[in-house]
Amino acid sequence: MMIPQVDRDEKGILKGINCFALDMDGTVYLGEKWIEGAKDFLKAVEDAGKKYVFLTNNSSKNPQAYVEKLGRMGLSIGLHQIVTSGEATIFYLKKNFPGKRVFLLGNELLQEEFTQGGIVLDEKNPEVVVVGFDTSLTYAKMCRVCDLVREGLPYVSTHPDFNCPTETGFIPDAGAIHAFIHASSFRYPDHVIGKPSGDIMDYLAERSGVSKEETAMVGDRLYTDVAAGVNNGYTGILVLSGEAGMKDVEESDVVPNLIFSSVKEMIPYLK
């Protein structure tokens, strides 16, 4: 498949998109700063009679925290417009491990989200291990999770990202935690829920109520965002405002349907 030209939509693909599923870190903002033109893009989507949801692998924050963060940045949205890998993991656990006790490697916000979602958390005698992006990680926690994984408990993770982009560079994410656990316990997760997995994308379709054919997955990473789109029946759009550059595109097996410098460059093609 040919690599598409940057900032072009010659086939008019975007006109047929009615819902934009947007990654957050590196796609619409970095840290607490909007990527230039991102707010204009969101307004243009609404003006075109389309909708958007934010779909993030970052399980260190719950939906309410994202609503509050975006509110501080001047964007007023509802909880229904945020979809996290944490929520998709709760959905997966209820379906595949109903009523099972869970050891969760995650910060307070994720623990709160799981509890509110009806998941029973148990550090002493769990039946399933779940690893998230734990920004409150300690050595004691890592020892405990490695013990449980070594014992052979079912091992699930919220998402695979190795790094999380910030205003000052990258910080280690869930994938880096998986590598630590693997080095000690010789196991990687049995199942990873977040992008590019079909689990989070099926959950997105159920939540958004829009068909996959009419939905675009927009993000700055090929191996999570774009792969999640193109491998699961969505339109996969790469923006070059975060992690991936054109060199990565040339070397990757994942070919985006469209490539833009940033979400702002998509505005002329929405109508």
Number of C-alpha atoms within 10 A of each C-alpha: 8 7 14 15 12 16 18 15 19 11 7 12 15 22 14 14 21 20 23 22 27 23 25 22 24 24 23 28 22 19 16 13 11 18 19 14 14 18 18 12 20 19 13 19 20 11 12 13 11 18 20 18 21 20 25 25 30 24 28 22 23 23 23 14 13 21 19 16 15 16 13 11 14 11 12 11 14 13 15 12 17 22 25 25 28 31 23 20 25 21 19 18 18 14 10 10 16 13 13 16 18 23 23 24 25 25 17 15 17 22 22 14 19 21 13 11 14 12 21 17 20 15 16 11 11 16 19 21 24 21 23 28 31 23 17 11 13 9 8 8 16 15 12 15 22 20 15 21 22 16 10 13 14 16 22 21 26 30 31 26 22 16 16 19 18 16 12 8 10 12 12 15 23 27 22 16 21 22 15 16 22 16 12 14 17 12 17 18 20 10 16 22 24 29 26 24 20 18 20 29 26 13 18 22 14 12 14 18 9 15 15 22 14 17 25 27 25 30 34 28 26 25 16 20 28 29 26 27 29 19 15 18 16 23 25 26 28 31 30 20 22 22 18 17 16 13 8 13 17 11 9 12 12 20 21 24 21 24 27 21 16 25 27 20 17 20 18 13 14 20 15
